[in-house]
Amino acid sequence: MSGYFLQLALQNLKRHVWLTALIVLAISLGLGSSMTVYSVLRAMSADPIPWKSDRLLTPQIDNFGPQNRRNGEPPVMLSYRDVQAFKRDHRGIRQAGMYEIGVSVTTGDAQAAPVAAFGRATHADFFAMFDVPFLAGRPWSAAEDDARASVVVLGRALAAQLFPSGKAVGETLRVEGRDYRVVGVVGDWEPAPRFYDVGFNGGDAYGQPSSLYMPFDTAVEREIPTNASISCLVFGLNRAAFLASECVWTQYWLEVAGPADVARIRDYLQAYATEQQRSGRFTWSPVTRVYNVREWLDYMKVAPDQLRVATWVAIGFLIVCLVNSMALMLARSSRRAAEYSLRRALGASRRNLFLQGLWEALLVGVVGGAVGLLLTWAGLVALRDLVPPAIKSTTTLQPAVAALTALLSVAVTVLAGLYPAWRASRTAGALRLKSL
Amino acid sequence: MDFASIFASLRRSALGPVLIGLQVALTLAILLNVAGIVQQHVQRMRSTSGVDEANVFTLLNRWVGAPSPEQARSLVARDLAVLRATPGVLAAASTNGVPLAHRGWGTHVDTKAVDPASQGDLTRAQFYVLDEQGLEALGLHLRQGRWFTPSEAASPGQNGTGLAVLSRALADHLFPRGDALGNVVYTSSTGMTVVGIIDALQASSPGDPDLPLEVAQYSIVIPGRMAQQVLNNYIVRTRPGTLQAAMKEADRRLREADPQRVISEFKTFGETRQESYRANRALTAILVTVNLLLIVITALGVAGLASYWVAQRQRMIGVRRALGATRFDILAYFHAENLVIVGTGILLGLGLAIALNTQLVKAGVPRIETAYLWSGVLGIALTGQLAVLLPAMRAARLPPALATRSG
């Protein structure tokens, strides 16, 4: 029976080819644009470390005072003195302070031009805390942190560039004119968004991946500056005054055993802030915040609000397209009232006519879905150069989105086709026959 | 026009017109809300940077090894001498930040000393440190007062000599009475006398939707020879037409003067502008495309349904023609019917648009402007009329003889 319905449906589509084309166009354009925008939003609001994003926390403290709060919130980075204090208090199962560095690197070869490397000064726990995969060697140890050892961990690409022979671990390279020993090489690890450092206003969430890591205290001691922003209330401080100042330029992350520990960290941070106020460092009572990865990405608006609005616009467009298709399907089916009457008169049951209507809707849905998928793919290709490079790889037609497109297409056309099909099946037997 | 008969025939086939009206309403609601967003981004992308963009290039220099502050000063001075001697170069300066390039310092400015514990709104501003060639190197226009002298720029330290040049937007904001020149401004407790006002100088991220467009024009410049130990931004302005050649030559000469360096972000200002507004461009592209498609689909829907109605009412049209209706009457009938459906949709859409807007304002969508409201209403009504034109003309051409057929 379904073969027969399909054949009839095909015939009818052919008879009303323009109207059908219009319906398919509406559905596929609606799906194509909404799924394109949704794909971008999905890529930009992805959880980069889903298995522990609720156990990785970043603290914020209001060391600038009420005058300089951002909408009542503390600055989004931390001062060096606070990071040192948090590290000393050691309240998570793992923790690391960090800041972005940009350095020049050379190997023993005096002829070779120096290479610019962007990376991170951080504590040893960084690697275990964020589950950074190692290709060779190991992270440095906490003891090496404390000893301010001259060690580095390289990214895969930089290691291959500096040491074409293949073995980087154990080799020595020069960073800013000093020798460092390579202790490890990490594999491709490029969380997008780069949750642990999204930049001052979320703008660096898709910044360049790190290719070189060195111990936090080593970098600070050797005056390797941050490559990212510094926010200060006072400019022109010398190095010692800068480190002791309220200037914010570092991040701090800690890992706790379970979500239940979040409250404990909150209490600790508030107690720390109160203590700072009591000791006279703050003349105000400080606002403190603890965010996990998802909360942090939300707060920093890594997926911009306006992209959310764009997604709603595209979904609105999809709804318009569906309403449009429904009106056109209705028009198509009522234009065929006479044909339905004839078939009723010839013995087709109401159920048969209803099913027939549904089959036609289904056919339109399948074709519309296929064209919609094609348009989504084309839309994402067109947007290629407009999305941040770091999410280019995830801003493609994902299987989940493709499945959603196909499902939506069939579901909505069948839904839109239900009423016309039901109306068609209500056609009285011989009533319209005379108009044939 | 016989609106009674229009309503009578609309009532008989209610669902189709209701759906089209609904579609028009949604279309209008979306269009009106999106227009403001697009306009805001276009305004951002068109806003002036104050820089002579066609003739400026910038680069980020990185030393190998960590020179001492004194060494860094002499290295930067040598580099600037190299750049200034390069053929085609008009001026060169080192700076702590580059407009639009996402590299720079932010600060708070006020007309009195700032006490961090007090509550209240401070003015956010971009903070630039530039030497005596800074004005020329960026190609800024001095509006009032003067720029810094070599001796003012030469005094070391980032606190400068207590002098400042403000962008006009910042000067007007801090001193609404227009008496900025000669007055004192403060960043934290440091006071600086305003010696000059420039037409415009934009912040380092004017594309950020969270940064109000007028605040992106708030800049304060203090004199100084910027020389950081590792990273230094150079700004170079060339004679018109020599930008590419001068860039190539400058790169060669810098590397010749000292091969132990890494040069990055080596870009014309045009490239910097392109990259700075990438997100704005992406969003504008998405919104404009979706809205164009929206109008097209709505027009096609109106046309499709109208042509179906024409086909369905052939006999009625024939009867009317036989009873003396002119071709124009038939044309007018379909246009009037369209106006009733689309007009109802527009009324509904206006309500929907405003309801939606009050919600979306919280997400940063601008309020709908009256001008957009009217052009949106007019545009949609016109689109509806245009969409119905072809089917209506076909209806008008139907012969009165159709009345004699059954159907």
Contacts between the chains, C-beta under 8 A, distances in Angstrom:
chain1	res1	chain2	res2	distance
A	18	B	304	8.0
A	19	B	304	6.2
A	19	B	308	7.2
A	22	B	300	5.7
A	22	B	301	7.7
A	22	B	304	5.0
A	25	B	297	7.7
A	25	B	300	7.4
A	26	B	297	5.3
A	26	B	300	7.3
A	26	B	301	7.0
A	29	B	293	5.3
A	29	B	297	6.2
A	30	B	297	7.5
A	33	B	289	7.0
A	33	B	290	5.0
A	33	B	293	6.2
A	36	B	286	7.7
A	37	B	286	5.8
A	37	B	290	7.5
A	40	B	286	7.9
A	64	B	116	6.5
A	65	B	116	3.6
A	65	B	117	5.3
A	66	B	116	7.9
A	66	B	117	6.7
A	66	B	118	7.0
A	66	B	119	4.8
A	67	B	108	7.5
A	67	B	114	6.4
A	67	B	115	7.2
A	67	B	116	5.3
A	67	B	117	7.3
A	67	B	118	5.7
A	67	B	119	6.8
A	67	B	120	6.4
A	67	B	122	5.8
A	68	B	108	6.5
A	68	B	116	6.6
A	68	B	122	7.0
A	102	B	62	6.7
A	102	B	230	7.7
A	102	B	231	6.8
A	103	B	62	7.7
A	103	B	230	7.6
A	104	B	62	5.3
A	104	B	63	7.1
A	104	B	64	4.4
A	104	B	260	8.0
A	104	B	261	7.4
A	104	B	262	4.7
A	106	B	64	6.6
A	113	B	259	6.7
A	114	B	64	4.7
A	114	B	260	6.2
A	114	B	261	7.0
A	114	B	262	5.4
A	115	B	262	7.1
A	116	B	62	6.0
A	116	B	262	4.1
A	116	B	264	5.5
A	174	B	64	8.0
A	176	B	63	7.9
A	176	B	64	6.8
A	176	B	65	5.7
A	176	B	66	4.9
A	176	B	230	7.0
A	177	B	64	6.1
A	177	B	65	2.7
A	177	B	66	6.3
A	178	B	65	7.9
A	200	B	106	8.0
A	201	B	205	7.0
A	201	B	208	5.8
A	201	B	210	6.6
A	201	B	211	8.0
A	203	B	102	6.3
A	203	B	205	6.5
A	203	B	208	7.0
A	222	B	66	6.8
A	223	B	66	6.1
A	223	B	229	6.8
A	224	B	66	7.4
A	224	B	230	7.2
A	225	B	228	7.1
A	225	B	229	7.1
A	225	B	230	5.5
A	225	B	231	6.8
A	227	B	231	7.2
A	229	B	105	7.8
A	229	B	106	7.8
A	230	B	105	7.2
A	231	B	106	6.7
A	232	B	105	7.9
A	233	B	108	7.8
A	233	B	114	7.9
A	233	B	116	6.3
A	233	B	188	5.0
A	234	B	188	5.2
A	234	B	189	7.8
A	234	B	190	7.5
A	235	B	105	7.5
A	235	B	107	7.5
A	235	B	127	7.3
A	235	B	158	4.9
A	235	B	159	6.7
A	235	B	187	7.2
A	235	B	190	7.8
A	236	B	157	5.3
A	236	B	158	3.8
A	236	B	159	4.4
A	283	B	116	7.8
A	283	B	117	4.3
A	284	B	117	5.1
A	301	B	210	7.5
A	304	B	209	6.6
A	304	B	279	7.1
A	304	B	283	7.9
A	305	B	209	7.6
A	305	B	363	4.9
A	305	B	364	5.3
A	306	B	37	6.7
A	306	B	209	5.7
A	306	B	283	5.7
A	306	B	363	7.8
A	306	B	364	6.4
A	307	B	283	6.9
A	308	B	363	6.9
A	309	B	37	6.8
A	309	B	360	6.6
A	309	B	363	5.7
A	309	B	364	7.6
A	309	B	365	6.0
A	310	B	283	6.0
A	310	B	286	5.2
A	310	B	287	6.0
A	310	B	290	7.8
A	313	B	30	5.8
A	313	B	33	7.6
A	313	B	34	5.7
A	313	B	287	6.4
A	313	B	290	5.8
A	313	B	291	7.7
A	314	B	286	7.6
A	314	B	290	5.5
A	316	B	26	6.2
A	316	B	29	7.6
A	316	B	30	4.7
A	317	B	30	6.8
A	317	B	290	5.2
A	317	B	293	6.8
A	317	B	294	5.2
A	317	B	297	7.9
A	319	B	26	6.3
A	320	B	23	5.4
A	320	B	26	4.8
A	320	B	27	5.8
A	320	B	30	7.4
A	320	B	294	6.1
A	320	B	297	6.5
A	320	B	298	6.7
A	321	B	297	5.7
A	323	B	19	5.3
A	323	B	22	5.5
A	323	B	23	4.6
A	323	B	26	7.0
A	324	B	19	7.7
A	324	B	23	5.4
A	324	B	297	5.7
A	324	B	298	7.0
A	324	B	300	7.7
A	324	B	301	4.0
A	326	B	19	5.8
A	327	B	15	7.8
A	327	B	16	5.4
A	327	B	19	3.8
A	327	B	20	5.6
A	327	B	23	7.1
A	327	B	301	6.2
A	327	B	304	8.0
A	327	B	305	5.6
A	328	B	301	6.6
A	328	B	304	5.3
A	328	B	305	6.7
A	328	B	308	7.9
A	330	B	15	6.0
A	330	B	16	5.7
A	330	B	19	7.2
A	331	B	16	6.0
A	331	B	304	7.0
A	331	B	305	5.6
A	331	B	308	3.9
A	331	B	309	7.8
A	332	B	308	7.5
A	334	B	13	7.5
A	334	B	312	7.5
A	335	B	308	6.1
A	335	B	311	6.7
A	335	B	312	6.4
A	383	B	282	6.5
A	383	B	285	7.4
A	383	B	286	7.4
A	386	B	278	6.3
A	386	B	281	6.0
A	386	B	282	3.5
A	386	B	285	6.3
A	387	B	282	6.5
A	388	B	278	7.8
A	419	B	15	7.5
A	434	B	406	6.7
A	435	B	406	6.0
A	435	B	407	5.2
